[in-house]
Amino acid sequence: MTVAVGDRIPSVKLINQIGDEVRQIDIAEQIAGKRAVIFGLPGAYTGVCSSAHLPSFIRTADAFRAKGVEEIICVAVNDVRVMKHWGESSGAEKAGILMLADWDSELTKALGLEFSAPAIGFKDRMTRCAMLVEDGIVKVLQFEEDHGVCTLTAGETLLDLV
């Protein structure tokens, strides 16, 4: 079953790295009592993810905060070090975006957003999505049917819906 508006974000531990410290973060605990944006994408350093999706949230981070969003989280099915370096090299970390690795696709599967594309080495990757969550409850949800497109899930699009 795919996540829908009104659903609660499940309690799943994802991984983050700050400096040399690797830590597990329960996403449900991280967003409890907060207004948060969570966006998921197929993979770090991939075409549309690097050229459009992540940059759109870097550009709009301050505008989201001006609308009361307290946490902006990027999730991808990658290892923690890839997410850390992508966050640093892209400017996402500097923009205050929390980069979380869903290394075993647990959150992706719990949300019903997994897809595989064996021809390019993707297995159980996250469908491109963007959501506004308030105290753990999904209030706005956008996802792309075409994994190579970022229109409905762009930061600017979600910002207009907040």
N, C-alpha and C positions, 0 to 999 in steps of 0.2 A: 504494500500500500504506500502510495506517495504522500509525503507531507502535504498538509493543506492549511489554509488560514483557520485559526482556532486551535490548531494542534500545539502541544507542548514540545519544546526541544528536549530530546532525551538526555539522560545523564550518561555521557560517554567521555572517557579520558582521551584527550588529544595531547600532542607533544609540541613544546615550544623550546627554543633555545635563546638565551640572552647571554652574551659573552660566551664563556665556556660551560655555563650551567644549563643542563637539559632538565626540563621539569614537565611533569604531567599536569594537565589542566582539565578539570571536569568542566565541559562547556556549559552545562546547566548551572553549575555553581558560579561560573564566571559572569553569567548574564543575569543571575537572580537579582530581582529588584531594580534592574536597569532597563533603559531603552537602548537597544543594540541593533546594529546592522551586521548581518552575517552574509557573506557572499562566498560561494563555492565555485570552483573551476576545475577543469580536467587536469591541469598540470602546470607546475612552475616551469618557466622558460619556454613554454610552447607558444606558437604563433599568436593567436588571438588573445590568449591569457596575458601575454607580455606586451602586446602592442595596443590592446584596447581595454580589456576587463580590469586588470589591476590598476593601470594608469587612470581609469575613470574614477576609481575610489580614492586614489591619491589626490586627484584634482578637486574632488568634492568633500574631502574629509572635514575641512573647516566649516563648510556649509551644513553638513550633517550635524556637527557639534552645535552650531548656531540654532538648529532646530531641536535641540535637546537630546541628541544621541550621545550616549556616554561611552559606548564601546563600539569599535569597528573591527570586525574579525574576518580574516581571509582564511579559508580552509581548502586544502587540496590533498589528494592522495599522493603524497611524496614523503621522503624521509625528512627528519627534522633539520638536518644540515642543509639540504637543498632549500627548504623553506626559509631558513635563517639567512642564507646568502642571497636568495632572491629578494627577501625583504630589505636587506642592506643595499644591494646593487640597484634596485628599482626606486628606492626612496620611500617605500611603504613604511618601513620601520621609523624613519624620520617623521613621516606624516602621522605617526601614532596608530598605525594599523597593526593589530596583533596577528601574527602569522602562525597558524596552527597546522601541524601535520596530522592528517588522518591516515597514518602509516598502514593500517590494516583494513581500511575502508569501513570500520565499524560504524561511524556516524553516517557515512554515505549510505550504507545499507539500511541502517535504522530509519533514515529519512526516505528510503525508497528511491534514491536518486542515482543509483549506480548504472553504469553502462560500460561495455567493453568494445574495443576496436583493435582486434588482434593484428591487423595489417600494420598498425603503427606502434604496437607494443603496449596498448592501454588495456588493463584488466581492472574491472571494478572501480573505475574512475568516477568522479562526481560530475553529474550533469551541471552545466553552467546555470547558476541560480543566484538570486539576491533576495534578501528578506529583511523586513523590519520586525523585531521581536521586542515585546514589552513584558518584563518579568517572566520570561521563558515562554510566552505564548506568541505564536506567529500571527502578526497583524496584517502584513502585506507580504505576498509571495510572488515572485516572478521567476520563470525558468525558460530556457531556450529549447525548442524542439530540435533545432539544428545545432550540433555541438561546435560548429565552426563560425557561429554568429554571436555577436554581443550587442544586442539592441535593447531588448526587454530587460536585460539584467545589468545594463550599464549604470554606473553611479549616478549619472545625470537623470536617467529614467526613474530610478528608485527615489532619488531626492525629490522629484516632482510629486511623488505619491505619499511622501511623509508629511 
